[in-house]
C-alpha cells in the first residue's frame, strides 16, 4: 500500500462526486473564492469580479445551480439578490486545490 491510501465509505464518495460535479467549472470555483473572501454579493458584483467574459445570464445560471444543490443561499434585498455560501466548509475544497500537486 502507498502513502496515499484512503478508504472512504460509499456515502462520502457519492456526496463528494455530487459536489465535484456541481462545482466542475472554473467560474463556480471563482464565485466560491469571492464569496468566501468578501461575503454576500449580488450577480452584477460577481460578474464584475469575474471579468470581461462574464454574462449576467451565465452567472445567474451558475449561482442557481449551486443554490439548488445547497452550496449557496440567497437573500433578496429590494430588487437585488445577494448570494452567500451556505456552509463555509465547502471552502476547504479551494484549500485542497491550492495545495494539490496535480494542478
Protein Blocks (a to p, Z undefined) as FASTA:
>chain_A
ZZkbccddfklmmmmmmmmmmmmcfklmmmmmmmmmnopadfklmmmmnomklcfklmmm
mmmmmmmnomaccddehjbccdddfblklmmmmmmmmmpmkZZ
